[in-house]
Every structure is written in C-alpha cells, then in structure tokens.
Amino acid sequence: MAKSNPHKPPNGRTNLASCIVATIFLIFLLILILIIYFTLFKPKEPKLAVTAVQLPSFSAGKGTVNFTFSQYANVNNPNREVFTHYDSSLQLLHAGTQVGFMFIPAGKIDAGKTEYMAATFSVQSFPLSANQPESVAAESTVTDGFHGFRIGPSMEIESRLEMSGRVQFLHFFTHHVDARAKCRVDIAVKDGSVLGLHC
C-alpha cells in the first residue's frame, strides 16, 4: 500500500497570498520610514541672523565714498545632521548696483549648533547716488562737494548674505538647502558711522 506524501507542493493561491503579505509589509515599512523622515529628519533651512555691521574705515569726497565693511552674523543648523555649506557669498549694493562682493569659505556646522561668522573686506571707491531714501528730510540735504547732487546726511547700502549647502540624511540621502539674509544699512556720510540696521 503506497504512502501519501504529507508535503504538498505550493499551489497558486499560496504564492499569491505570500506576495500580498509581503507587499503589505513593504508598504507599511515605507510609510513608517516616511513618517520618521518627516517628523524627525526632514531637512530644514539654516537660520541666518545678522547681528552687527561696522565700517572700520570710511572716507568720502568728490561725490564718491570708499570704506571697509564688516558684518557679523550667526548661522544656526536646526537639522539632526551636519550642514555642509559652499557657494556662499556676501554682496553689497548701493542704489541697485553691486559695490562689494566676498566669497565665504566652505565649512561645516554640526547638528543643532550655531556658528558665528565675521566677514570683513574693502569696498572700492564708488559714486554716491543722487536718489536718497524718502526718510531723509529735504531741508537737511547738502549740495556742496558732491557735484551738485542732493546728498542727505546718510546713505543706504544693502547687504545680501547667501549660503548654500547640503544636509545628509542617514549618511545616504542628500538634500540641498539655501539660506538668505538681506539687510539695509544706513550710514552717515560725514563719518561713516552706522545709523541703522534693518534686516
């Protein structure tokens, strides 16, 4: 009398059930990874804050000015991974024209840390603009020594700090991040003292 084989070969329904269970498990795992990513590890933009601006040297005459510009800022990395920055720069503008530029060296900021930065560079002589902010009173303007332009007691420059870089997630995924800080600086034409900083 022949014995029956207790091990039956898997049929099509068993294979289909296994595939469905495996697919459900993979979808669940993917959803879990996405939840963890968006709640804990989602890359965030660095936070830039300009804390002070100084002009260590300043001279004005014959309708032009030149000075040394110093800007102090802090950069906070709110991510859980290191922020590696590159292609960063500080740009100065007067009346919409670039008058100064400086590249910021590449570097790294640890997770959750704040780094303090200082940038100092010389700005070559450039002509003062006849267009002054509306806040400058007309009765306080002068015309002598500046080619007849109505130059008020202050001039305005704009600083644009831009930082670009990347944050790696679990040392595998890379996310590009950018941060910008734009400030208006009011400067006394007489002696180069900083009258106001608006960021």
Backbone torsions as a table, in degrees:
resi	resn	phi	psi	omega
1	MET	NA	126.0	-176.3
2	ALA	-77.0	140.4	177.9
3	LYS	-87.6	141.9	178.3
4	SER	-80.3	144.2	179.3
5	ASN	-77.7	117.7	-177.7
6	PRO	-71.6	-21.2	-178.7
7	HIS	-93.7	105.8	178.6
8	LYS	-87.8	139.8	176.5
9	PRO	-64.8	144.0	-179.4
10	PRO	-63.3	138.7	179.7
11	ASN	-97.5	-178.6	-176.9
12	GLY	-63.8	-35.3	-178.3
13	ARG	-67.6	-38.6	178.6
14	THR	-64.2	-43.2	177.7
15	ASN	-62.1	-42.3	-179.8
16	LEU	-64.5	-41.8	178.8
17	ALA	-63.4	-41.3	178.2
18	SER	-63.0	-42.0	178.7
19	CYS	-63.8	-41.0	180.0
20	ILE	-64.3	-44.7	179.1
21	VAL	-62.8	-43.6	179.6
22	ALA	-64.2	-40.4	179.2
23	THR	-64.5	-44.1	178.5
24	ILE	-61.5	-41.9	178.8
25	PHE	-62.8	-43.6	179.6
26	LEU	-64.8	-40.3	178.0
27	ILE	-64.4	-43.1	177.7
28	PHE	-61.2	-43.0	179.1
29	LEU	-63.8	-40.5	178.4
30	LEU	-64.9	-42.4	178.0
31	ILE	-63.2	-40.8	178.9
32	LEU	-63.3	-42.1	178.4
33	ILE	-64.1	-41.9	179.1
34	LEU	-64.3	-40.0	178.9
35	ILE	-63.1	-45.2	178.8
36	ILE	-63.5	-40.8	-178.9
37	TYR	-62.4	-48.7	-175.2
38	PHE	-76.5	-19.6	179.1
39	THR	-95.8	-33.8	-175.0
40	LEU	-113.0	-40.8	-168.4
41	PHE	-113.8	6.9	-178.7
42	LYS	-61.2	124.8	-179.3
43	PRO	-61.3	136.9	179.1
44	LYS	-118.7	152.4	178.5
45	GLU	-69.2	139.2	174.9
46	PRO	-62.2	154.2	-179.7
47	LYS	-106.3	119.7	179.3
48	LEU	-102.0	139.0	176.2
49	ALA	-141.3	117.8	176.1
50	VAL	-82.8	122.4	-174.7
51	THR	-99.2	-29.0	-178.0
52	ALA	-161.9	154.5	174.6
53	VAL	-135.1	136.6	177.9
54	GLN	-136.0	154.8	173.6
55	LEU	-122.8	89.7	-176.1
56	PRO	-59.4	-31.9	175.7
57	SER	-135.6	145.5	-176.3
58	PHE	-155.8	136.3	174.3
59	SER	-146.5	142.6	-179.8
60	ALA	-137.1	142.8	177.9
61	GLY	176.0	148.1	178.8
62	LYS	55.1	38.0	175.3
63	GLY	77.5	9.5	179.5
64	THR	-129.2	160.7	175.6
65	VAL	-135.8	153.3	167.6
66	ASN	-146.4	150.6	-174.7
67	PHE	-162.1	169.7	170.4
68	THR	-102.2	131.2	-175.0
69	PHE	-112.1	130.4	176.5
70	SER	-126.3	130.1	178.2
71	GLN	-129.0	136.0	-179.4
72	TYR	-117.1	133.3	-177.3
73	ALA	-146.9	161.3	171.0
74	ASN	-123.5	145.1	-177.6
75	VAL	-121.2	119.8	-179.3
76	ASN	-104.8	131.2	176.5
77	ASN	-102.8	101.7	-177.1
78	PRO	-81.5	1.2	-175.7
79	ASN	-80.9	165.2	177.1
80	ARG	-90.7	4.7	177.7
81	GLU	-129.4	167.3	-179.0
82	VAL	-68.3	136.9	174.1
83	PHE	-98.8	116.5	178.6
84	THR	-101.4	117.1	-177.0
85	HIS	-108.7	148.7	-179.7
86	TYR	-158.9	174.3	-179.7
87	ASP	50.1	41.8	-178.9
88	SER	-106.5	150.5	-175.8
89	SER	-154.8	161.9	173.3
90	LEU	-123.9	123.5	-176.1
91	GLN	-120.5	138.4	176.3
92	LEU	-113.6	136.9	178.3
93	LEU	-130.5	145.7	173.0
94	HIS	-132.8	122.5	-177.8
95	ALA	53.7	38.8	176.5
96	GLY	81.9	-0.4	-179.4
97	THR	-109.5	135.7	178.6
98	GLN	-69.9	127.9	179.2
99	VAL	-118.6	-11.2	179.3
100	GLY	-157.4	150.9	-177.6
101	PHE	-155.0	142.5	177.7
102	MET	-149.0	131.7	172.5
103	PHE	-79.4	142.9	176.8
104	ILE	-101.4	125.1	-178.3
105	PRO	-57.7	147.3	178.1
106	ALA	-65.7	153.8	-179.7
107	GLY	-169.6	-174.0	-179.9
108	LYS	-132.9	144.1	175.6
109	ILE	-123.6	123.4	-177.3
110	ASP	-64.1	160.7	-178.7
111	ALA	-58.9	130.2	176.7
112	GLY	70.5	9.6	-176.5
113	LYS	-103.0	161.5	176.3
114	THR	-119.8	130.7	178.9
115	GLU	-112.4	136.4	179.3
116	TYR	-97.5	133.0	-175.8
117	MET	-125.2	145.3	175.1
118	ALA	-132.6	132.8	178.8
119	ALA	-127.0	128.1	179.0
120	THR	-134.1	130.2	177.6
121	PHE	-156.1	159.6	-179.4
122	SER	-87.7	138.8	177.0
123	VAL	-105.8	123.2	-179.3
124	GLN	-67.4	157.8	-177.8
125	SER	-57.4	134.8	177.0
126	PHE	-143.4	154.1	-177.5
127	PRO	-75.3	142.3	174.6
128	LEU	-72.7	144.2	178.9
129	SER	-84.2	145.0	176.5
130	ALA	-75.4	-17.1	-179.4
131	ASN	-87.0	112.5	-179.0
132	GLN	-109.5	159.3	177.2
133	PRO	-59.5	150.2	-178.3
134	GLU	-64.5	-19.7	-177.7
135	SER	-72.2	-15.5	179.3
136	VAL	-78.5	122.9	-176.6
137	ALA	-70.3	141.4	-177.4
138	ALA	-65.6	-35.6	-177.3
139	GLU	-71.4	-13.2	-178.5
140	SER	-101.3	8.4	179.4
141	THR	-82.7	157.6	177.2
142	VAL	-126.3	155.8	-180.0
143	THR	-123.5	-11.3	-177.2
144	ASP	-77.7	137.7	172.6
145	GLY	82.5	1.3	-179.6
146	PHE	-129.4	41.9	176.8
147	HIS	54.8	33.9	176.2
148	GLY	79.2	-3.8	177.4
149	PHE	-68.6	146.8	177.6
150	ARG	-85.7	90.2	-178.8
151	ILE	-96.7	122.0	-179.3
152	GLY	-76.9	-176.7	-178.8
153	PRO	-71.1	-10.4	179.8
154	SER	-139.4	156.9	172.7
155	MET	-125.1	163.1	-176.8
156	GLU	-123.4	132.8	171.6
157	ILE	-122.5	159.1	-179.7
158	GLU	-121.2	131.6	176.4
159	SER	-109.3	136.5	178.8
160	ARG	-125.4	110.0	178.7
161	LEU	-100.6	122.8	-178.8
162	GLU	-127.4	131.7	178.3
163	MET	-127.8	130.1	177.3
164	SER	-123.5	148.8	179.7
165	GLY	-177.4	-159.0	-177.6
166	ARG	-144.3	154.2	174.5
167	VAL	-126.2	129.4	179.1
168	GLN	-96.5	137.5	178.8
169	PHE	-105.6	118.3	-179.3
170	LEU	56.1	31.6	177.8
171	HIS	58.6	21.3	-177.9
172	PHE	-131.7	-54.4	-179.7
173	PHE	-85.0	137.5	-179.6
174	THR	-116.7	132.8	179.3
175	HIS	-123.9	128.5	179.2
176	HIS	-82.4	134.4	179.5
177	VAL	-131.3	151.2	178.0
178	ASP	-132.3	148.9	175.6
179	ALA	-142.1	143.2	-178.4
180	ARG	-138.6	147.0	173.9
181	ALA	-138.7	124.5	-179.3
182	LYS	-118.7	130.4	-177.7
183	CYS	-132.8	146.2	170.8
184	ARG	-104.5	131.2	-177.3
185	VAL	-119.4	122.6	176.0
186	ASP	-93.8	126.5	-175.4
187	ILE	-124.0	134.5	176.1
188	ALA	-73.0	125.4	-178.9
189	VAL	-67.5	-27.3	-176.3
190	LYS	-66.0	-48.2	-174.4
191	ASP	-134.0	2.6	177.1
192	GLY	79.4	12.7	178.4
193	SER	-74.4	147.5	-179.2
194	VAL	-82.8	117.9	-178.0
195	LEU	-90.5	-27.0	-178.2
196	GLY	-165.5	150.1	177.7
197	LEU	-133.0	118.1	-176.5
198	HIS	-124.3	112.4	-177.5
199	CYS	-117.5	NA	NA
